[in-house]
């Protein structure tokens, strides 16, 4: 028994210097890495919200003059496709699809996942150098030059704006939103 106690004491004593070491400093956070982190948060919150709400509540609207739960996702993903198409420089795969008219939970959940999958590459490719590159957005005569980071920041801001609406709808229905469940 004394050998076991001796080994235990030696193990604890050997571990003390390891515990006393200072924690390693975190690497500096650039605007690009911050933006990528914010995108990961809104992605998790919106996908989680679409999955968590029961299907019968996708037509819920707390007041006649606001969007339904499902319409909030359709609107948000329409904008998301637009922002990412601007950054990626290609055709907008969501153009003309009227996502706000989609009412089926399974279809909306897939729509949200697909929109994020489309945007994942734009965020993954973002570097400090490419973030400030200017791109042309809009249609003449309303075209303008903006940075790639501008469009991706708008995506995060817009997504968070409507996530705030979604949280309210979930709370009204007695459901804890993903950001509060973490």
N, C-alpha and C positions, 0 to 999 in steps of 0.2 A: 504494500500500500504506500510506503514511503517513496518508492521509486515513481509511482504514478503522481504523487503530490509534487515531487521534485521536478518532474517533466512539465507539469502544469505551471509551476512557478517560473521555470526557465522560459517557457513559451510566452508567458505574459510579460516577463522582463524583456525578452527579445523584441516584443511588439511595441513597447513604449517609444523607442526612438522613431519608429515609423509613424506613429500617431502624432508625434511632436513636430513633424516636418510641416513647413508652411504649404498651404495649398498653392497649386500652380495658377498663375494669373491667366485669365481668359484672354484669348487673342482679341485684338481690336476689332470692333464691329464697324464695317463700312456701311454706307447707305444701302449698297446693293445687298449685303447679307441681311441687313435689317428688313429690307423690303421682301426678300425671299422668305424670311421668318414670318412676316405678317401675312404673306400669301398662304403659307402652310397653315396658319391659324384659321384664316377665313375658310380655307378649303375644308378643314376638319369640322368647323362649326356648321357650315352649310350642308355638307354631305350628311353629317350626323343629324341635323335637324330634319332633313328630308326623310331619312330613314326612321327616325324616332316617332314622328307624328303618325297616329293611326290613319288609315286610308279614308275613313269617314269624315275626317276633319280637313281634308284638302280643299273642300268647297266652303269652309268656314270663313266668314268675314265679320268682324266685330261691329261694323257699321256699313250701311248700304253704299257709302261713298268711298270705300277703300277696296283694295284688291283682296281677293281670297288668298288663303294660305298658298295654294298651288300657283296662283297668278304671280305672287311675289317671286317665286323661284323662276317662273318663265321670264319675267321682266329682267331679273338679275342676270340670268344666263344669256339672254339676248345681248345685253350690254357687254357682258364678259367676252362673248365671241367677238364682238366688234372691237373692243380694246386689243385683244390678242391678235386679231387679223391685221390691225394697223401695225402692231409691233413686228409680226412675222412677215408682213409684206405680201400676203396672199389674199385670195378670195375669202370672204367671210362665210364659213360653212353654216352659220346660223341665219344668214340673210333671208328674209322672206318666209321664215318657217312658222311665224306666229306662235311662239312658245307659250305666250300668256293664255292661249286657248286650251292648252293641255290640262286635263283635269285628273287623269288616272295617276295614282301614287307611283306605281311601278315605272310608268313612263317618265314621270318627273324625276324620280330617283336616278334613273339611267341618264336622263338629260343632264342633270347636275354633274354626275360622274364624267360624262362625255365632255362637257364644257371644261371641266377642270383638266381632264386628260389633254385636251387641245391646248390649254394654256400652260401646262407643265413645262413644255419645251421652251416657251418664251422666257419663263422665269429661270429655268436651269441654265439657259444660254447667257443670261444677263451677267455682265462683268462691270467693274467700275468704268472701264473704257467704253463699252457699248451702251451703258446706261445714259450717257450724255450725247450719244449720236442723235442727230436730228432726223426726223421722219416727217413725211407729209401726211396729214389726215384731213378728212373732209372732201367735199366735192366742190369744184369751182362754181360760183365765185367765193365760196366760203372755205377754201383750202387754207391751211396754216401749217407752220413748222412747229413741232414740239419734240421733246426728247422722248426716247423709248421709256425712260423711267417715269415720265409724266403720265403716259398711258397706263403703265402697270400700277402706278400709285393710284390713279383714278379707279382702276379695277378693284383694288383693295378697299379704298374709301367707299365706293358704291356698294360693294359687297357687305361691308360692315354697317353701312346705313340701313340696308334692308335686313341684315341679320338682326338689327335692333327691333325692326317690326316683327320679324319671325319670333323672336324671344317673347314679345308681348303676346302674340297669338298663342304660343305654347303655354305661357303662364296662365292665360285665361282658361285654357283647357286642363290646367292642373298638371302639366308636363314640365319637368325640369329640363331646360335647354342644355345642349352639350357643354357650353363654356362654364356652366355652373355645376355640372356633374363631374368635372375633372378633379 
